[in-house]
């Protein structure tokens, strides 16, 4: 099981680090083929990619920052 943080925005990355979120993979673009059942994916993704992640048995959390 791994936690993935998907963002190309430094402000979002800084925020996640300040929150103490344990992240295994910091990436700017998602390769859905690397996601496995039980993984956690955090980021802002198109709906079809979020659905693909969930179909694999992983959890997706949409990141929205004001």
Secondary structure, 3 states (H helix, E strand, C coil): CCEEEECCCHHHHHHHHHCCCCCCEEECCCCHHHCCCCCEEEECCCHHHHHHHHHCCCEEEECCCC
